[in-house]
Amino acid sequence: MNFSQKFLLYFVTLAVFAVIDLLFILIISRRQYRNSLEGLLRAKFKIVPAILFYIMLAFGLLIFVIVPAFNNNSLGQAIGMGILFGLFSYGTYPLVNRAIIRNWTQAIMITDILRGVFASVVACTVAYYISNSF
């Protein structure tokens, strides 16, 4: 896989992941956050940290999941490692918050973890299929 192909896969991964994650936040998580975490939420969303997060996460998926799965020609690896990457990336924050933040509910914790797993595995699967067209 050459640089331009990796570059394309990076942006595909970034776009797919960000769209799924943002839709999840806007449709499912928003109400949960407002109901449980009203006093902790910002009045105005900060876009720069969110963009930096998505940039970093997409690089992680590309480096640790998509390229190795492409090199091994393994959709199963893309799916399995995508699940694990999403679990590790999105599991740590809600678990810690559940332990230390009073209003961080079990429902929010589970929703956040599932959101990360789902967005990661879909982004990795789409990128893997695109990589097979090279």
N, CA, C and O atoms as a GROMACS GRO file, in nm:
protein
  536
    1MET      N    1   0.086  -0.116   0.000
    1MET     CA    2   0.000   0.000   0.000
    1MET      C    3   0.091   0.123   0.000
    1MET      O    4   0.180   0.137   0.084
    2ASN      N    5   0.068   0.211  -0.095
    2ASN     CA    6   0.152   0.331  -0.103
    2ASN      C    7   0.092   0.446  -0.021
    2ASN      O    8  -0.016   0.433   0.037
    3PHE      N    9   0.164   0.556  -0.016
    3PHE     CA   10   0.123   0.669   0.067
    3PHE      C   11  -0.013   0.725   0.026
    3PHE      O   12  -0.096   0.755   0.112
    4SER      N   13  -0.036   0.741  -0.102
    4SER     CA   14  -0.164   0.799  -0.146
    4SER      C   15  -0.281   0.708  -0.110
    4SER      O   16  -0.390   0.757  -0.079
    5GLN      N   17  -0.260   0.578  -0.114
    5GLN     CA   18  -0.366   0.485  -0.074
    5GLN      C   19  -0.392   0.494   0.077
    5GLN      O   20  -0.507   0.493   0.120
    6LYS      N   21  -0.286   0.504   0.155
    6LYS     CA   22  -0.302   0.521   0.300
    6LYS      C   23  -0.371   0.653   0.331
    6LYS      O   24  -0.455   0.661   0.421
    7PHE      N   25  -0.336   0.757   0.256
    7PHE     CA   26  -0.396   0.888   0.274
    7PHE      C   27  -0.547   0.880   0.248
    7PHE      O   28  -0.627   0.934   0.325
    8LEU      N   29  -0.585   0.814   0.140
    8LEU     CA   30  -0.727   0.796   0.108
    8LEU      C   31  -0.798   0.716   0.218
    8LEU      O   32  -0.906   0.754   0.263
    9LEU      N   33  -0.736   0.607   0.261
    9LEU     CA   34  -0.796   0.525   0.366
    9LEU      C   35  -0.810   0.603   0.496
    9LEU      O   36  -0.908   0.585   0.569
   10TYR      N   37  -0.713   0.688   0.526
   10TYR     CA   38  -0.721   0.770   0.646
   10TYR      C   39  -0.846   0.857   0.642
   10TYR      O   40  -0.922   0.862   0.739
   11PHE      N   41  -0.867   0.926   0.531
   11PHE     CA   42  -0.983   1.017   0.523
   11PHE      C   43  -1.115   0.942   0.517
   11PHE      O   44  -1.215   0.990   0.569
   12VAL      N   45  -1.117   0.826   0.456
   12VAL     CA   46  -1.238   0.742   0.459
   12VAL      C   47  -1.268   0.701   0.603
   12VAL      O   48  -1.382   0.712   0.649
   13THR      N   49  -1.166   0.655   0.673
   13THR     CA   50  -1.181   0.614   0.812
   13THR      C   51  -1.229   0.731   0.897
   13THR      O   52  -1.324   0.717   0.975
   14LEU      N   53  -1.165   0.844   0.882
   14LEU     CA   54  -1.203   0.965   0.957
   14LEU      C   55  -1.348   1.003   0.930
   14LEU      O   56  -1.423   1.030   1.024
   15ALA      N   57  -1.386   1.006   0.804
   15ALA     CA   58  -1.522   1.047   0.768
   15ALA      C   59  -1.626   0.950   0.821
   15ALA      O   60  -1.725   0.991   0.881
   16VAL      N   61  -1.605   0.821   0.799
   16VAL     CA   62  -1.703   0.721   0.843
   16VAL      C   63  -1.716   0.724   0.995
   16VAL      O   64  -1.826   0.726   1.048
   17PHE      N   65  -1.602   0.723   1.063
   17PHE     CA   66  -1.605   0.722   1.209
   17PHE      C   67  -1.674   0.848   1.263
   17PHE      O   68  -1.762   0.838   1.348
   18ALA      N   69  -1.635   0.964   1.214
   18ALA     CA   70  -1.690   1.090   1.266
   18ALA      C   71  -1.840   1.100   1.240
   18ALA      O   72  -1.915   1.144   1.327
   19VAL      N   73  -1.884   1.060   1.123
   19VAL     CA   74  -2.028   1.068   1.092
   19VAL      C   75  -2.107   0.978   1.186
   19VAL      O   76  -2.208   1.021   1.243
   20ILE      N   77  -2.063   0.854   1.203
   20ILE     CA   78  -2.135   0.761   1.292
   20ILE      C   79  -2.133   0.813   1.435
   20ILE      O   80  -2.236   0.814   1.502
   21ASP      N   81  -2.016   0.856   1.481
   21ASP     CA   82  -2.003   0.903   1.618
   21ASP      C   83  -2.090   1.026   1.644
   21ASP      O   84  -2.160   1.033   1.745
   22LEU      N   85  -2.086   1.122   1.553
   22LEU     CA   86  -2.165   1.244   1.571
   22LEU      C   87  -2.315   1.216   1.564
   22LEU      O   88  -2.393   1.274   1.640
   23LEU      N   89  -2.356   1.129   1.473
   23LEU     CA   90  -2.498   1.093   1.468
   23LEU      C   91  -2.542   1.026   1.598
   23LEU      O   92  -2.650   1.054   1.649
   24PHE      N   93  -2.458   0.939   1.649
   24PHE     CA   94  -2.487   0.872   1.775
   24PHE      C   95  -2.502   0.975   1.887
   24PHE      O   96  -2.596   0.968   1.967
   25ILE      N   97  -2.411   1.070   1.892
   25ILE     CA   98  -2.417   1.174   1.995
   25ILE      C   99  -2.544   1.257   1.980
   25ILE      O  100  -2.614   1.282   2.078
   26LEU      N  101  -2.573   1.300   1.859
   26LEU     CA  102  -2.688   1.388   1.836
   26LEU      C  103  -2.822   1.317   1.854
   26LEU      O  104  -2.919   1.379   1.899
   27ILE      N  105  -2.828   1.190   1.819
   27ILE     CA  106  -2.956   1.119   1.823
   27ILE      C  107  -2.978   1.044   1.955
   27ILE      O  108  -3.088   1.047   2.010
   28ILE      N  109  -2.876   0.978   2.006
   28ILE     CA  110  -2.893   0.891   2.122
   28ILE      C  111  -2.836   0.951   2.250
   28ILE      O  112  -2.907   0.963   2.350
   29SER      N  113  -2.711   0.989   2.246
   29SER     CA  114  -2.642   1.030   2.368
   29SER      C  115  -2.682   1.168   2.420
   29SER      O  116  -2.677   1.192   2.540
   30ARG      N  117  -2.719   1.256   2.332
   30ARG     CA  118  -2.749   1.394   2.372
   30ARG      C  119  -2.851   1.401   2.486
   30ARG      O  120  -2.830   1.470   2.585
   31ARG      N  121  -2.960   1.329   2.471
   31ARG     CA  122  -3.065   1.329   2.573
   31ARG      C  123  -3.014   1.271   2.704
   31ARG      O  124  -3.042   1.323   2.812
   32GLN      N  125  -2.937   1.161   2.694
   32GLN     CA  126  -2.880   1.100   2.815
   32GLN      C  127  -2.789   1.198   2.887
   32GLN      O  128  -2.797   1.212   3.009
   33TYR      N  129  -2.704   1.264   2.812
   33TYR     CA  130  -2.611   1.360   2.874
   33TYR      C  131  -2.687   1.475   2.939
   33TYR      O  132  -2.658   1.513   3.053
   34ARG      N  133  -2.784   1.528   2.867
   34ARG     CA  134  -2.861   1.641   2.923
   34ARG      C  135  -2.936   1.601   3.049
   34ARG      O  136  -2.938   1.677   3.146
   35ASN      N  137  -2.997   1.486   3.048
   35ASN     CA  138  -3.075   1.443   3.163
   35ASN      C  139  -2.989   1.413   3.286
   35ASN      O  140  -3.030   1.442   3.398
   36SER      N  141  -2.873   1.357   3.265
   36SER     CA  142  -2.790   1.313   3.378
   36SER      C  143  -2.677   1.408   3.414
   36SER      O  144  -2.636   1.415   3.530
   37LEU      N  145  -2.626   1.480   3.316
   37LEU     CA  146  -2.502   1.556   3.338
   37LEU      C  147  -2.520   1.706   3.314
   37LEU      O  148  -2.423   1.775   3.280
   38GLU      N  149  -2.639   1.755   3.330
   38GLU     CA  150  -2.672   1.895   3.299
   38GLU      C  151  -2.568   1.994   3.355
   38GLU      O  152  -2.524   2.082   3.282
   39GLY      N  153  -2.530   1.981   3.478
   39GLY     CA  154  -2.438   2.076   3.540
   39GLY      C  155  -2.294   2.064   3.492
   39GLY      O  156  -2.214   2.155   3.516
   40LEU      N  157  -2.261   1.956   3.425
   40LEU     CA  158  -2.124   1.936   3.377
   40LEU      C  159  -2.105   1.976   3.231
   40LEU      O  160  -1.991   1.991   3.186
   41LEU      N  161  -2.213   1.994   3.158
   41LEU     CA  162  -2.203   2.020   3.015
   41LEU      C  163  -2.175   2.168   2.987
   41LEU      O  164  -2.224   2.257   3.057
   42ARG      N  165  -2.096   2.192   2.882
   42ARG     CA  166  -2.069   2.328   2.837
   42ARG      C  167  -2.193   2.387   2.771
   42ARG      O  168  -2.274   2.314   2.712
   43ALA      N  169  -2.207   2.516   2.781
   43ALA     CA  170  -2.316   2.583   2.711
   43ALA      C  171  -2.289   2.582   2.560
   43ALA      O  172  -2.381   2.573   2.480
   44LYS      N  173  -2.162   2.592   2.523
   44LYS     CA  174  -2.124   2.594   2.382
   44LYS      C  175  -2.019   2.486   2.357
   44LYS      O  176  -1.919   2.476   2.427
   45PHE      N  177  -2.044   2.406   2.256
   45PHE     CA  178  -1.957   2.295   2.218
   45PHE      C  179  -1.823   2.350   2.167
   45PHE      O  180  -1.821   2.447   2.092
   46LYS      N  181  -1.713   2.287   2.207
   46LYS     CA  182  -1.579   2.326   2.160
   46LYS      C  183  -1.538   2.233   2.047
   46LYS      O  184  -1.519   2.113   2.068
   47ILE      N  185  -1.524   2.288   1.928
   47ILE     CA  186  -1.498   2.208   1.809
   47ILE      C  187  -1.353   2.162   1.796
   47ILE      O  188  -1.329   2.051   1.748
   48VAL      N  189  -1.256   2.243   1.837
   48VAL     CA  190  -1.115   2.208   1.818
   48VAL      C  191  -1.076   2.079   1.890
   48VAL      O  192  -1.015   1.993   1.827
   49PRO      N  193  -1.109   2.062   2.018
   49PRO     CA  194  -1.074   1.934   2.082
   49PRO      C  195  -1.142   1.815   2.015
   49PRO      O  196  -1.084   1.707   2.007
   50ALA      N  197  -1.264   1.834   1.968
   50ALA     CA  198  -1.335   1.725   1.900
   50ALA      C  199  -1.264   1.688   1.770
   50ALA      O  200  -1.246   1.570   1.741
   51ILE      N  201  -1.224   1.787   1.693
   51ILE     CA  202  -1.152   1.760   1.568
   51ILE      C  203  -1.020   1.689   1.596
   51ILE      O  204  -0.986   1.592   1.527
   52LEU      N  205  -0.947   1.736   1.696
   52LEU     CA  206  -0.820   1.671   1.731
   52LEU      C  207  -0.841   1.526   1.772
   52LEU      O  208  -0.763   1.438   1.736
   53PHE      N  209  -0.947   1.501   1.848
   53PHE     CA  210  -0.979   1.364   1.888
   53PHE      C  211  -1.003   1.276   1.766
   53PHE      O  212  -0.946   1.167   1.756
   54TYR      N  213  -1.086   1.322   1.672
   54TYR     CA  214  -1.117   1.242   1.553
   54TYR      C  215  -0.992   1.220   1.467
   54TYR      O  216  -0.974   1.111   1.413
   55ILE      N  217  -0.908   1.320   1.455
   55ILE     CA  218  -0.783   1.305   1.379
   55ILE      C  219  -0.697   1.196   1.442
   55ILE      O  220  -0.646   1.108   1.373
   56MET      N  221  -0.680   1.203   1.573
   56MET     CA  222  -0.598   1.104   1.644
   56MET      C  223  -0.657   0.964   1.635
   56MET      O  224  -0.586   0.867   1.608
   57LEU      N  225  -0.786   0.953   1.656
   57LEU     CA  226  -0.848   0.821   1.656
   57LEU      C  227  -0.839   0.757   1.518
   57LEU      O  228  -0.812   0.637   1.507
   58ALA      N  229  -0.861   0.834   1.412
   58ALA     CA  230  -0.852   0.779   1.277
   58ALA      C  231  -0.710   0.731   1.246
   58ALA      O  232  -0.693   0.628   1.181
   59PHE      N  233  -0.609   0.805   1.292
   59PHE     CA  234  -0.471   0.758   1.274
   59PHE      C  235  -0.450   0.626   1.348
   59PHE      O  236  -0.387   0.535   1.294
   60GLY      N  237  -0.500   0.615   1.469
   60GLY     CA  238  -0.487   0.491   1.545
   60GLY      C  239  -0.552   0.374   1.473
   60GLY      O  240  -0.494   0.266   1.466
   61LEU      N  241  -0.671   0.395   1.421
   61LEU     CA  242  -0.739   0.288   1.348
   61LEU      C  243  -0.660   0.247   1.224
   61LEU      O  244  -0.649   0.129   1.194
   62LEU      N  245  -0.607   0.345   1.153
   62LEU     CA  246  -0.530   0.315   1.033
   62LEU      C  247  -0.403   0.238   1.067
   62LEU      O  248  -0.373   0.136   1.005
   63ILE      N  249  -0.328   0.287   1.166
   63ILE     CA  250  -0.199   0.227   1.200
   63ILE      C  251  -0.214   0.089   1.264
   63ILE      O  252  -0.143  -0.005   1.228
   64PHE      N  253  -0.306   0.077   1.359
   64PHE     CA  254  -0.314  -0.045   1.438
   64PHE      C  255  -0.414  -0.148   1.388
   64PHE      O  256  -0.409  -0.265   1.428
   65VAL      N  257  -0.507  -0.106   1.301
   65VAL     CA  258  -0.609  -0.201   1.257
   65VAL      C  259  -0.610  -0.218   1.105
   65VAL      O  260  -0.593  -0.329   1.055
   66ILE      N  261  -0.630  -0.110   1.032
   66ILE     CA  262  -0.658  -0.120   0.888
   66ILE      C  263  -0.537  -0.167   0.808
   66ILE      O  264  -0.548  -0.261   0.729
   67VAL      N  265  -0.422  -0.103   0.827
   67VAL     CA  266  -0.303  -0.144   0.751
   67VAL      C  267  -0.262  -0.288   0.784
   67VAL      O  268  -0.235  -0.365   0.692
   68PRO      N  269  -0.256  -0.328   0.912
   68PRO     CA  270  -0.224  -0.469   0.940
   68PRO      C  271  -0.326  -0.567   0.880
   68PRO      O  272  -0.287  -0.673   0.831
   69ALA      N  273  -0.454  -0.532   0.883
   69ALA     CA  274  -0.555  -0.620   0.825
   69ALA      C  275  -0.537  -0.629   0.674
   69ALA      O  276  -0.553  -0.736   0.615
   70PHE      N  277  -0.504  -0.516   0.610
   70PHE     CA  278  -0.477  -0.516   0.467
   70PHE      C  279  -0.356  -0.604   0.437
   70PHE      O  280  -0.359  -0.687   0.346
   71ASN      N  281  -0.249  -0.586   0.515
   71ASN     CA  282  -0.126  -0.663   0.492
   71ASN      C  283  -0.149  -0.813   0.510
   71ASN      O  284  -0.084  -0.894   0.443
   72ASN      N  285  -0.239  -0.851   0.598
   72ASN     CA  286  -0.271  -0.993   0.621
   72ASN      C  287  -0.390  -1.041   0.537
   72ASN      O  288  -0.430  -1.157   0.545
   73ASN      N  289  -0.445  -0.949   0.458
   73ASN     CA  290  -0.561  -0.981   0.374
   73ASN      C  291  -0.670  -1.047   0.457
   73ASN      O  292  -0.721  -1.154   0.422
   74SER      N  293  -0.706  -0.981   0.569
   74SER     CA  294  -0.798  -1.044   0.664
   74SER      C  295  -0.909  -0.949   0.708
   74SER      O  296  -0.887  -0.857   0.788
   75LEU      N  297  -1.027  -0.972   0.655
   75LEU     CA  298  -1.144  -0.896   0.700
   75LEU      C  299  -1.171  -0.926   0.847
   75LEU      O  300  -1.207  -0.836   0.923
   76GLY      N  301  -1.155  -1.051   0.887
   76GLY     CA  302  -1.176  -1.089   1.026
   76GLY      C  303  -1.086  -1.010   1.121
   76GLY      O  304  -1.128  -0.970   1.229
   77GLN      N  305  -0.962  -0.987   1.079
   77GLN     CA  306  -0.871  -0.908   1.161
   77GLN      C  307  -0.918  -0.763   1.168
   77GLN      O  308  -0.914  -0.701   1.274
   78ALA      N  309  -0.964  -0.708   1.056
   78ALA     CA  310  -1.014  -0.571   1.055
   78ALA      C  311  -1.133  -0.557   1.150
   78ALA      O  312  -1.143  -0.460   1.225
   79ILE      N  313  -1.222  -0.654   1.147
   79ILE     CA  314  -1.341  -0.649   1.234
   79ILE      C  315  -1.301  -0.671   1.380
   79ILE      O  316  -1.339  -0.592   1.467
   80GLY      N  317  -1.227  -0.777   1.406
   80GLY     CA  318  -1.190  -0.809   1.545
   80GLY      C  319  -1.106  -0.701   1.611
   80GLY      O  320  -1.133  -0.660   1.724
   81MET      N  321  -1.005  -0.654   1.540
   81MET     CA  322  -0.920  -0.549   1.598
   81MET      C  323  -0.994  -0.414   1.602
   81MET      O  324  -0.967  -0.332   1.690
   82GLY      N  325  -1.085  -0.392   1.509
   82GLY     CA  326  -1.168  -0.271   1.514
   82GLY      C  327  -1.255  -0.270   1.638
   82GLY      O  328  -1.271  -0.167   1.703
   83ILE      N  329  -1.311  -0.386   1.670
   83ILE     CA  330  -1.391  -0.398   1.792
   83ILE      C  331  -1.305  -0.370   1.914
   83ILE      O  332  -1.343  -0.293   2.002
   84LEU      N  333  -1.188  -0.433   1.920
   84LEU     CA  334  -1.100  -0.413   2.035
   84LEU      C  335  -1.051  -0.269   2.047
   84LEU      O  336  -1.047  -0.213   2.157
   85PHE      N  337  -1.012  -0.209   1.934
   85PHE     CA  338  -0.964  -0.072   1.938
   85PHE      C  339  -1.075   0.021   1.987
   85PHE      O  340  -1.050   0.109   2.069
   86GLY      N  341  -1.196   0.001   1.938
   86GLY     CA  342  -1.309   0.081   1.984
   86GLY      C  343  -1.338   0.059   2.131
   86GLY      O  344  -1.369   0.154   2.204
   87LEU      N  345  -1.330  -0.066   2.175
   87LEU     CA  346  -1.353  -0.097   2.316
   87LEU      C  347  -1.250  -0.030   2.405
   87LEU      O  348  -1.285   0.030   2.506
   88PHE      N  349  -1.123  -0.039   2.368
   88PHE     CA  350  -1.018   0.022   2.450
   88PHE      C  351  -1.024   0.175   2.444
   88PHE      O  352  -1.006   0.242   2.546
   89SER      N  353  -1.050   0.229   2.325
   89SER     CA  354  -1.053   0.375   2.309
   89SER      C  355  -1.173   0.437   2.380
   89SER      O  356  -1.161   0.542   2.444
   90TYR      N  357  -1.286   0.373   2.368
   90TYR     CA  358  -1.409   0.429   2.425
   90TYR      C  359  -1.448   0.366   2.557
   90TYR      O  360  -1.542   0.413   2.621
   91GLY      N  361  -1.380   0.265   2.599
   91GLY     CA  362  -1.414   0.201   2.725
   91GLY      C  363  -1.350   0.266   2.846
   91GLY      O  364  -1.412   0.272   2.952
   92THR      N  365  -1.230   0.316   2.832
   92THR     CA  366  -1.158   0.368   2.948
   92THR      C  367  -1.226   0.493   3.006
   92THR      O  368  -1.245   0.501   3.127
   93TYR      N  369  -1.260   0.586   2.923
   93TYR     CA  370  -1.318   0.712   2.971
   93TYR      C  371  -1.451   0.691   3.046
   93TYR      O  372  -1.464   0.739   3.159
   94PRO      N  373  -1.548   0.622   2.988
   94PRO     CA  374  -1.674   0.605   3.061
   94PRO      C  375  -1.661   0.518   3.187
   94PRO      O  376  -1.734   0.539   3.284
   95LEU      N  377  -1.570   0.423   3.186
   95LEU     CA  378  -1.552   0.342   3.307
   95LEU      C  379  -1.493   0.425   3.421
   95LEU      O  380  -1.538   0.415   3.535
   96VAL      N  381  -1.395   0.506   3.390
   96VAL     CA  382  -1.339   0.595   3.492
   96VAL      C  383  -1.445   0.694   3.539
   96VAL      O  384  -1.460   0.717   3.659
   97ASN      N  385  -1.519   0.752   3.445
   97ASN     CA  386  -1.624   0.847   3.483
   97ASN      C  387  -1.731   0.781   3.569
   97ASN      O  388  -1.782   0.842   3.663
   98ARG      N  389  -1.765   0.658   3.539
   98ARG     CA  390  -1.865   0.586   3.620
   98ARG      C  391  -1.814   0.569   3.762
   98ARG      O  392  -1.892   0.570   3.857
   99ALA      N  393  -1.683   0.555   3.777
   99ALA     CA  394  -1.624   0.537   3.909
   99ALA      C  395  -1.617   0.668   3.988
   99ALA      O  396  -1.625   0.665   4.111
  100ILE      N  397  -1.602   0.782   3.921
  100ILE     CA  398  -1.575   0.906   3.995
  100ILE      C  399  -1.680   1.016   3.981
  100ILE      O  400  -1.682   1.108   4.063
  101ILE      N  401  -1.767   1.009   3.882
  101ILE     CA  402  -1.867   1.114   3.862
  101ILE      C  403  -2.003   1.063   3.906
  101ILE      O  404  -2.053   0.963   3.855
  102ARG      N  405  -2.062   1.132   3.999
  102ARG     CA  406  -2.186   1.089   4.063
  102ARG      C  407  -2.297   1.060   3.962
  102ARG      O  408  -2.362   0.956   3.971
  103ASN      N  409  -2.320   1.147   3.868
  103ASN     CA  410  -2.434   1.132   3.777
  103ASN      C  411  -2.400   1.056   3.648
  103ASN      O  412  -2.483   1.049   3.558
  104TRP      N  413  -2.281   0.999   3.640
  104TRP     CA  414  -2.245   0.922   3.521
  104TRP      C  415  -2.311   0.786   3.533
  104TRP      O  416  -2.263   0.698   3.604
  105THR      N  417  -2.421   0.769   3.464
  105THR     CA  418  -2.504   0.650   3.481
  105THR      C  419  -2.448   0.530   3.407
  105THR      O  420  -2.362   0.541   3.320
  106GLN      N  421  -2.498   0.416   3.445
  106GLN     CA  422  -2.459   0.293   3.376
  106GLN      C  423  -2.504   0.299   3.230
  106GLN      O  424  -2.434   0.250   3.142
  107ALA      N  425  -2.619   0.357   3.206
  107ALA     CA  426  -2.669   0.369   3.068
  107ALA      C  427  -2.575   0.454   2.983
  107ALA      O  428  -2.548   0.419   2.868
  108ILE      N  429  -2.526   0.565   3.037
  108ILE     CA  430  -2.431   0.648   2.963
  108ILE      C  431  -2.303   0.570   2.938
  108ILE      O  432  -2.249   0.574   2.828
  109MET      N  433  -2.255   0.500   3.038
  109MET     CA  434  -2.133   0.422   3.025
  109MET      C  435  -2.147   0.319   2.912
  109MET      O  436  -2.060   0.309   2.826
  110ILE      N  437  -2.254   0.244   2.913
  110ILE     CA  438  -2.275   0.140   2.812
  110ILE      C  439  -2.293   0.202   2.673
  110ILE      O  440  -2.238   0.153   2.575
  111THR      N  441  -2.371   0.310   2.666
  111THR     CA  442  -2.393   0.377   2.538
  111THR      C  443  -2.262   0.428   2.480
  111THR      O  444  -2.237   0.411   2.360
  112ASP      N  445  -2.179   0.490   2.561
  112ASP     CA  446  -2.050   0.541   2.512
  112ASP      C  447  -1.961   0.429   2.461
  112ASP      O  448  -1.899   0.442   2.355
  113ILE      N  449  -1.954   0.320   2.534
  113ILE     CA  450  -1.869   0.208   2.492
  113ILE      C  451  -1.920   0.148   2.361
  113ILE      O  452  -1.843   0.124   2.268
  114LEU      N  453  -2.049   0.124   2.355
  114LEU     CA  454  -2.107   0.068   2.232
  114LEU      C  455  -2.089   0.161   2.113
  114LEU      O  456  -2.065   0.116   2.002
  115ARG      N  457  -2.101   0.290   2.136
  115ARG     CA  458  -2.081   0.390   2.031
  115ARG      C  459  -1.941   0.378   1.973
  115ARG      O  460  -1.924   0.376   1.851
  116GLY      N  461  -1.841   0.371   2.059
  116GLY     CA  462  -1.702   0.361   2.011
  116GLY      C  463  -1.674   0.231   1.939
  116GLY      O  464  -1.605   0.230   1.838
  117VAL      N  465  -1.727   0.122   1.992
  117VAL     CA  466  -1.706  -0.008   1.928
  117VAL      C  467  -1.773  -0.010   1.790
  117VAL      O  468  -1.711  -0.051   1.692
  118PHE      N  469  -1.897   0.034   1.784
  118PHE     CA  470  -1.971   0.032   1.659
  118PHE      C  471  -1.905   0.122   1.554
  118PHE      O  472  -1.884   0.079   1.441
  119ALA      N  473  -1.874   0.246   1.590
  119ALA     CA  474  -1.813   0.338   1.495
  119ALA      C  475  -1.677   0.286   1.447
  119ALA      O  476  -1.645   0.298   1.329
  120SER      N  477  -1.599   0.230   1.537
  120SER     CA  478  -1.468   0.177   1.500
  120SER      C  479  -1.478   0.060   1.405
  120SER      O  480  -1.409   0.056   1.303
  121VAL      N  481  -1.563  -0.036   1.436
  121VAL     CA  482  -1.571  -0.155   1.353
  121VAL      C  483  -1.630  -0.122   1.216
  121VAL      O  484  -1.586  -0.179   1.116
  122VAL      N  485  -1.725  -0.032   1.209
  122VAL     CA  486  -1.780   0.005   1.078
  122VAL      C  487  -1.674   0.080   0.996
  122VAL      O  488  -1.657   0.052   0.878
  123ALA      N  489  -1.604   0.175   1.058
  123ALA     CA  490  -1.500   0.250   0.987
  123ALA      C  491  -1.391   0.156   0.936
  123ALA      O  492  -1.345   0.170   0.823
  124CYS      N  493  -1.348   0.062   1.019
  124CYS     CA  494  -1.244  -0.033   0.979
  124CYS      C  495  -1.291  -0.125   0.867
  124CYS      O  496  -1.216  -0.157   0.775
  125THR      N  497  -1.414  -0.168   0.876
  125THR     CA  498  -1.469  -0.258   0.773
  125THR      C  499  -1.479  -0.186   0.640
  125THR      O  500  -1.441  -0.242   0.536
  126VAL      N  501  -1.531  -0.065   0.640
  126VAL     CA  502  -1.541   0.012   0.516
  126VAL      C  503  -1.403   0.037   0.458
  126VAL      O  504  -1.381   0.017   0.339
  127ALA      N  505  -1.309   0.080   0.541
  127ALA     CA  506  -1.173   0.106   0.493
  127ALA      C  507  -1.108  -0.022   0.439
  127ALA      O  508  -1.038  -0.018   0.338
  128TYR      N  509  -1.132  -0.134   0.506
  128TYR     CA  510  -1.075  -0.261   0.459
  128TYR      C  511  -1.129  -0.295   0.320
  128TYR      O  512  -1.052  -0.332   0.231
  129TYR      N  513  -1.260  -0.282   0.301
  129TYR     CA  514  -1.317  -0.312   0.170
  129TYR      C  515  -1.261  -0.219   0.063
  129TYR      O  516  -1.234  -0.262  -0.049
  130ILE      N  517  -1.245  -0.093   0.096
  130ILE     CA  518  -1.187   0.001   0.000
  130ILE      C  519  -1.041  -0.037  -0.028
  130ILE      O  520  -0.997  -0.030  -0.143
  131SER      N  521  -0.967  -0.077   0.074
  131SER     CA  522  -0.828  -0.115   0.053
  131SER      C  523  -0.815  -0.235  -0.040
  131SER      O  524  -0.714  -0.248  -0.110
  132ASN      N  525  -0.914  -0.321  -0.041
  132ASN     CA  526  -0.909  -0.436  -0.131
  132ASN      C  527  -0.932  -0.401  -0.277
  132ASN      O  528  -0.912  -0.484  -0.365
  133SER      N  529  -0.974  -0.277  -0.303
  133SER     CA  530  -0.992  -0.234  -0.441
  133SER      C  531  -0.863  -0.180  -0.502
  133SER      O  532  -0.858  -0.148  -0.620
  134PHE      N  533  -0.757  -0.171  -0.419
  134PHE     CA  534  -0.628  -0.119  -0.468
  134PHE      C  535  -0.559  -0.224  -0.553
  134PHE      O  536  -0.450  -0.200  -0.604
   0.00000   0.00000   0.00000
